[in-house]
Amino acid sequence: MRWIASLPLSQLIRKIGWIIPLLQTIHILATGVMLSSVIMIDLRIWGYSRSETAIERTHRFLPWLWGGLLLLTVTGVALILGNPRSLVDPAFQAKMLVMGLAIVATIVVAVVLRPGDRVIGGAAGARRTAGVMATVTLVLWVGVTFAGRGRWISNILMH
């Protein structure tokens, strides 16, 4: 971790006092974009909000979800450069594990709802799979959000 802390960009991030709060704000807003996108897709998959088909809804909101993930990744890397000690934080490690699972689950939903593809089990099987994966995906992305607040949560539980 010392080598990360010694990088010129890492030193610059720590030197400029307003960068970390700005990165954290963007990181939190990107989380909101991602969660909102997941919820909008999931609401349609679960049968609520029938103004679009599930495929249309997924096609509409997946770019926002992936854009939010890209923004989360960029700001997250910059935040780590500013505070490399967070790499050994168990809450951060849990967040990365849950995030990997959430990305896989999101990809499964996107594949299941891809237009023109035949899904094993036919339409009913695809709906069932999509409904389960929608729930799993939402739980995992909310888990990523909570894991990102891990130190705060653990402080509450310890006192």
N, C-alpha and C positions, 0 to 999 in steps of 0.2 A: 504494500500500500504506500510505502514511502516514495516509490518511484512515481506513482500517480500524483501524489501531493507535490512532487518536485517538478511536474510538467508546467511549462509556462502558462498554458491555458488554465490549469488548476490554480496557480498562484494568482492569476488575473481575476478569476471568479471570486476568490477569497478576499482580494484586495479592494474590489469595488463593492461597497456596502449594500447597494440597492439591487444587485444582480440576483442574489439568492431569493429575496422576497418576490421579485418579479418572476423568476423561474418557478417558484412554488405556486404562485397565483396562476400562471399559465398551465402548470401541471394539474392543478385542481379543476380549472375550467375544461381542460381536455378530458378529464375524468367524467365531468358532467356531460359532455358531448357524447362520449362513449356509452355511458349508462343510459342516456336518453335514447340513443339509437337502438340499443339492445331492447329497451322497454317498448319502443314503437314497433319493432319487428315482432317481439314476443306477443304483444297485445293482439296483433293480427293472426299470428299462428294459433293462439289460444281461442280465436273466434270472436274476439271483441274488435271493434273498429273495422267494419267490413267495407269501407269505402274503396279499398284496393284489394287485389288478390294478395296472397302471402308472397308470391314470387315478385309482384310489383313492389310491394312494401319493402321486401328484402333488397331488391335492386335499388330502391330509392335511398335506403338508410345505410347500407353496407359501406358506401364510400365515406360517409361521415364517421362511421365506426373505425374504419382503417385509418382515416385521416387523424382522428383523435388518438389512435394507438401510435401513429408515427410521431405526433406532437408529444405524447407522453414519453416515448422512447428518447426523443431528442432532449427534452427538458430533464428527464430522469438521468441521462448520461451526464449532462451538465451539472446537475445537483450532486451526483457522485464525485465528479471532478472537484467540486467545491468542498465536499466532505467525504473523502475516501473511507473514513472509518465506518460509514454506514454499510459497507460491503460485508462486514463481519457481524452485523446486527441480525439476530435471529428473526426479528420481525420483517426485515428487508428480504432475507432469504426465503421466508414463508411467502411473502408477497410475490417474489419471482417464480416460485413453484406454482402457486395458484394462478398466476398470470399465464404461465405456459399451458396449464390445463384449460384456462378460459379461452385462449387463442385456438387451441385444438377444437374445443366445443363449438366455437364460433364458425370455424371452417367447416365443421360437420353440418351445421345449420345451413350455411351458404351452399354446400354441395347438395344437400337434400332438396333445397328449394331452387336449384338451378333450372331454368326453363329448358324444356326439350329432352331432359334426361329421364330415363326409365329407372325407377328406384325399386330395389328388391322388395317384394311385398305389395306392389301396386300403390294406388293412390291412398288407400286406407293405411297401409304400412308406412308410407311416406309421411302422412299426417301425424300418425302416432309417434314416429321417430322424431319428427320436427317438434311436436309438442313436448316430448320428454327433453330433447336437447335444448329447447328454448328455456325451459325451467332450469336445467343444469347450467346453461350459459349465464343466465341472470344471477343465479346463486354464486357462481364462480366470480363474475365481475364485481358483484357486491363484496365478495370475500377479498378480492384484490384491494378494493377501497378500504375495507376495514383493516386488512393487514398493513396497508400503508400508514395507518394510524396506530400501529401496534404498540409503540412505546407509550403513547397516550393511554391506550386501553390497559396495558400492563401496569401503568402507574395507578390507575383507578382501582384495579383489582388488588394491588399490593397494599393499599391504604384502607 
